């Protein structure tokens, strides 16, 4: 029978979030109820609250989560009751043109639960990224659950559900960083630092962190940066070139997503180098540059969707690497908070005081 649990919702644009009672239906065909153990506070949740995604209020926020499968609906075979899973927003369909071409990481028709979670009065909720995990329990499609080692800390590995995977994948999957490469990462928040960690994992020879906040540059060094540039004090392009023999970096990752930082990334790369955009721009941003510069420099200009990850392939591998001590995922957890502290966590995040606040349930 349907369950009533606590959940964090955004009722209107800009309004403070609130903890209220939500209703979780019994799982239908292909659906799963997950008992949420931990969920990271991501900037995307704040973007939902501010109306930057769409206006389908009220939103059930939260999506960087891990938990235990509690119930499965008819036809579910990929996970079972009791499995420890990381939730994801790329449940590949297997049928779209990307999947049929062997590129499921670009799936154009990812699955979400068919049924809606609601408020007590029956008002339907829009779950953030089809997940809605700032809640004791949530309803998702079975394909949104990736089984991993149950011994892993849910507060740590749940972050693979979005920001950490986006940054790490931007380096490893999209940027194809390889041994000996020089890499520059512009913007050293959670996503940028994950790109730094991924570059280190891939064997990059020189990893240059760029930010305007000295504190964030220190965090970047802890996660693998070999050099730092304070963009408030020096010209980013000139500084990257100086650190790379005057040539520019092999791969430059823009984890900010603004026209100014993308231009810096473009001109800070070596000839035939790669630019990866993983920071998310707003719809009003535009870019104007001489077309001849694109032609004359060659190389690759890429956008990274969710780190071009395939959850069933990448999540278990990264959890194993974390447990072997080969990637320091635990350093992304700046604080562990309660469900009723999400609004405060938004303010902390906006001030740049954390890599991630994580709600522990």
N, C-alpha and C positions, 0 to 999 in steps of 0.2 A: 504494500500500500504506500501511497505518497508519504514523504517525510518532511517535517518542518525543521529547518536548521537556521543557523545564523549566516548572514551574508552581508557584504559591504556593497552598497549601491550608490550610484550617482543619479539623482532624480532630475536635475536640470543643469544647464550650462553654467559652470562656475560655482555652483552651490557646493558647500562642504559635503563630503561623502558621509554616509551614516550606516550604522549596523542595524539591520532589521531582520525580521523573520522571512525566509523564503521557502518555497515549496518545491521539493525535488520529486518529480514523478517516477514511477517504476520504469526501469529501462525497457524500451521497445526493441524491435529487431535492429541488431547492429549497435546497440547503445550500451553504455556502461555507467554505473554510479561509482564514483571514486571518493573514498574518505581522504580528504586533503590533509597532509601532514605539515606542509610548508609551502609558502608562495612568496616570491620576491616582488618587491615594489618597483615596477618598471615605468619609465617615462611615458610609455604608450598608454598606461592606465590613466595618467594625468591628462594625456591628449584626448582620451575618450571623455573624461569629465568636462574638458573645456570645449567639447564639440568639434574637435579637430579631425575626427574620423567620420562621423555622421551624426544625425540628430535623433537617433532611434532610442531615446530615453524611455524608461530608466535602464541604466546599464548595470549589470553585475560585473564588477571589476575583478582583476587578477588573472594572470595567465602563466607566470613562470613557476610551475608547481610540480610537486611530487606527492605521491600518496599510495594508498592501498586500494585495490579493486574490491568493492564490497558486494556489488551485484552485477550480473551480466544479463543482457537480453537475449532473445531467441537468435540463433545463428552465429553467435560470437564464439570464435575458436582461437583468435590470436592471443587473448589473455584469459585468465581464469580468476575466480574469487581467491583473494589472498596474495595475488601478485603485487610486487612493488613496482610502480611505474612512474615515468616522467611524462607529463602531458605536453603535447605539441600542437601547433596550429597548421601542420602540413600533413594531414592524413590523406595520402595519395589515392587517387581514384582508380588508377590502372587502365583507364579507358580513354582519357583525353589525348590530344595529338602529341603532347609532350611525353606522356607515359608510354604511348605506343612507339615513340621514336627512341625509347630507352633513356629518357631524361626525366625521370620522376621527380627529381629535385626542383623541376620547374612546373610541377602539376598545376593545371589551370582550373581544376574543379575539386579542390580538397573537400573532404567530408566534415560535417558537423552533425551533432545530434539533431534528429528531426523534431522531437518534442521540445517544448519550451518550459524552462523553469519560470516560476511566477511569484508574485507577492501573494499574501494571504487572501487579498480580494480578487485574485485571478488576473491581475495585470501582468502581461507577459514581460519578461526581462530579456534584454539583449546581452549575452555574455561576451566579455572582451575577448576578441580573437577566437570566438566560438568556444571559449573555455569557462570563464567565470569562476575563478578559484580562490577569491577572497571569501571563502565560505567553508563551513565544516565539511560539506560534501558538495559535489557537483556532478552534472550529467553531461557526458561527452560521447562522441562516436568512438567505437572501439579502436579505430585507426589512429585516434589521437593519443593512445596509450602505448608507450614503449617500455617493455619490461627490461629492468636492469637489476644488478646485484642488490639484494635486499639489505646488505650490510652497509651500504653507503648512507651518508648523512643526507636526509631529504632537504634540509635547508641549503645545503651546498649544491647537490646535483640537480635540484629543481631549477636552478638558474640556467641550466642548459636549454630549458624550454624556450628561451628567447634571447636576451641580450648577450650572454656569454657565447652562445652558439653563433649568433650573428657576427660577432667580432672575430672569434676564432676561425669560423668558416670563411670570413672575408679574406683572411690571410691564406689559409690552407687550401680551401676549395676554389674560391673565386680568383684570388691573386696568384695561386700556384707557386707560392714562395717555396724556394728549394735551397739546398745547402749552399752556403757561401753568399747568398743574395744580400744586397743591401735593401733595407726596408725603412720607410718613414711613415709614421702614423700621426695624423693630425687630429687632435682631440683625445684626451686621455681620461675620459670617464669610463664607465663600465665596459662599453662596447670597444672603445679604443684600446683599453688595457687588455681585453681579451684578444684583440688582434695582435698586440705585442706578445702575449703569451703563446699564441698560435705560431707567430713567426719564429719564436725561440724553439718551439717544438719541432718546426720544420727544418731547423738548422741554419737559419739566417746568420750571416757573418757579422752584420752591423745592423742594429735596430735603433732607430732614431725616434724619440718621443717628442712631440711638439704640442705645447699648450701654453696658456697664459697664466696658469696658476701653479706656483712653485710646489705647493702641496701635492697636486696631481702628478707633477713630474717626478716627485719622490716615489709615489705609488707605482708609477710606470717603471722606475728602476728596479723596484722590488719584484716586478713581474717579468723582467727580462730585458728592458731597454739598456743598451750599451752607451747611448749618448742622449742628451736632452737639449732641447731648444726652447727658450722662453720667448714666445712669439710677441710678448709685450715689449721686449727689449731689443730684438734684432729682426731683420728681414728673414722670413722663413725660407724662401727660395734660396737666397744667397747662403744661408747657414747650412741648409741641406747639401748644397753643391760643395761648399767648403769641406764638409765631412766626408764627401765621396769623390775626392780627387778632382773636383770641378765639373763632374759629369752629371750628377743627380742620382737618385736612388733607383734601383731596379724596379721596385714596387712601392707606390705611395698610396696609402689608404686614408681616405677622408671619412673620419668617424663623426664629423660635425654635421655636414650636409647643408652648407651655405654656398652661394656663388663665390664668395671670397675665398673660402677654404678649398673649394674645388679647383679654382684657378691656381692656387698655391700648389696643390697636388699635381696639376697638369705640368706646370713649369719646373717643379722640383724633381721630376723624374728624368731618368737618363733617356737618350734617344732610343726609341723602340722599347721603352719601359712600359709599365702597366700602371694605370690609375684605377683604383677600386673605390666606388662610392657606396658606403654602408650607412652613413648618417642619413637621416630621413629629412628631405626638404619639405617645406610647406608649399601648397599649391600656387601661391602668389609669387614664388621666386622664379626669376628668369636669369638667363646667362647670355652674354654677348661677347664674342671673341672673334678675332680674324680667322676666317676659314683656312687660310693658308698655313696657319700654325698647326692645325690638325693634320694637314697633308704633309707638312715638312718634318714632323717629329715621329711619325709612324707609331708603332706600338699598339697597345690595346687600352680602350676606355670601357670599363665594366661597371655595372651596378650589381650589388650583392643582395639577393633576396634571402633573408633568413640564413645568411652564410652559405647559400646554395647547399644546404644540408639535406640529408636523407635520414630522418630520425632513427629508423630501425637499423641503419648502418652505423651512424655516427655516435648516438647516445651511449650504447653499451661500450664501445671502444673507448670513449672519453672517460666514462666512469671507471673503467679498468685502469686507464692511465693515471687518473686521480688517486685511486687506491694504491697504486704502485709508487706514488710520490713523484711522478714524472710531470704532472701539471698541478700547480698550486691553486686549485679551484676555491679552496677555503678562504683565500685572501680576499675574495670578492664579497664575502659576508661581513659587512661593517657593523651591523647590529641586528639583534633578534628582537622582534617586537610582538605585541598582541594584536588581535584583530581590530580592536577599537582604536588603534594608534596609526591607522593608515593615513588619515588626514595630516597628522603631524609629520609622518614620513614623507609626504609630498613636499612639505616645506623644507625639510632637511635635504631632500634630493635636489630641489630647486636651488638651494644655497650652495650646492656642490660639496657638501660635508661628508658624503658617503659614496662608496661604489654601489652597494646594495643594502637596503633595509629588507629584512626577510620576516614575514609573518609566520610564526610558528604556532600551530594549532594542536 
